[in-house]
C-alpha cells in the first residue's frame, strides 16, 4: 500500500473539515506554494463573508493539488 501524500492528506482534511490538521500540514510541508494556498483558503474560510471568495480559494487549492500530484507522477525523483 502506498503511503498517502501530503496532497492526499489535504484533500481528506478539507473534505472532512479538519481545519486543525490542515493547518498543521500547512506548517509542516516543504512545498511553499502549497502552504500558501492552504493559508489563503483557511484565512478566507475564517474571515471572509462572501462565499464566492471562499469557493475561489478552495478551488485554487484544489487546482494546485491536482497540478502538484501530476508533477509528482511525472517527476517522482524531485519530490
C-alpha positions in Angstrom: 0.0 0.0 0.0 1.4 3.4 -1.0 1.6 6.0 1.8 -0.7 9.0 1.4 1.0 12.1 0.0 0.5 15.4 1.8 -1.7 16.4 -1.2 -4.0 13.4 -0.5 -4.0 14.4 3.2 -5.0 17.9 2.3 -8.0 16.7 0.3 -9.0 14.4 3.2 -8.7 17.2 5.8 -10.6 19.6 3.5 -13.5 17.3 2.8 -13.7 16.3 6.5 -13.5 19.9 7.6 -10.5 19.1 9.8 -9.0 22.5 9.8 -6.5 22.0 12.6 -4.9 19.1 10.7 -4.9 21.2 7.5 -3.2 24.0 9.4 -0.6 21.5 10.7 0.0 20.3 7.2 0.4 23.9 6.0 3.2 24.5 8.6 5.0 21.2 8.1 5.1 21.0 4.2 8.2 21.9 2.3 6.1 23.0 -0.7 5.9 26.7 -0.1 3.2 27.3 -2.8 1.1 24.5 -1.4 1.4 26.1 2.1 0.4 29.5 0.7 -2.7 28.0 -1.0 -3.7 26.4 2.3 -3.2 29.6 4.2 -5.3 31.6 1.7 -8.1 29.2 1.9 -8.1 28.9 5.7 -8.0 32.7 6.0 -10.9 33.1 3.6 -12.9 30.4 5.4 -12.4 32.0 8.8 -12.8 35.7 7.9 -14.5 36.1 4.6 -18.2 36.7 4.4 -18.5 36.3 0.6 -19.0 32.6 -0.2 -17.8 33.2 -3.7 -14.4 34.3 -2.4 -14.2 31.2 -0.1 -15.1 29.0 -3.0 -12.5 30.6 -5.3 -9.8 30.0 -2.7 -10.9 26.4 -2.2 -10.9 25.8 -6.0 -7.5 27.4 -6.2 -6.2 24.9 -3.6 -7.8 22.0 -5.5 -6.2 23.1 -8.8 -2.8 23.4 -7.1 -3.2 19.9 -5.6 -4.1 18.5 -8.9 -1.1 20.2 -10.6 1.3 19.1 -7.9 0.1 15.5 -8.0 0.6 15.4 -11.7 4.1 16.8 -11.3 4.9 14.1 -8.7 3.7 11.4 -11.1 5.9 12.8 -13.9 9.0 13.5 -11.9 9.0 11.4 -8.7 12.7 11.9 -8.1 12.2 15.6 -7.5 9.7 15.2 -4.6 
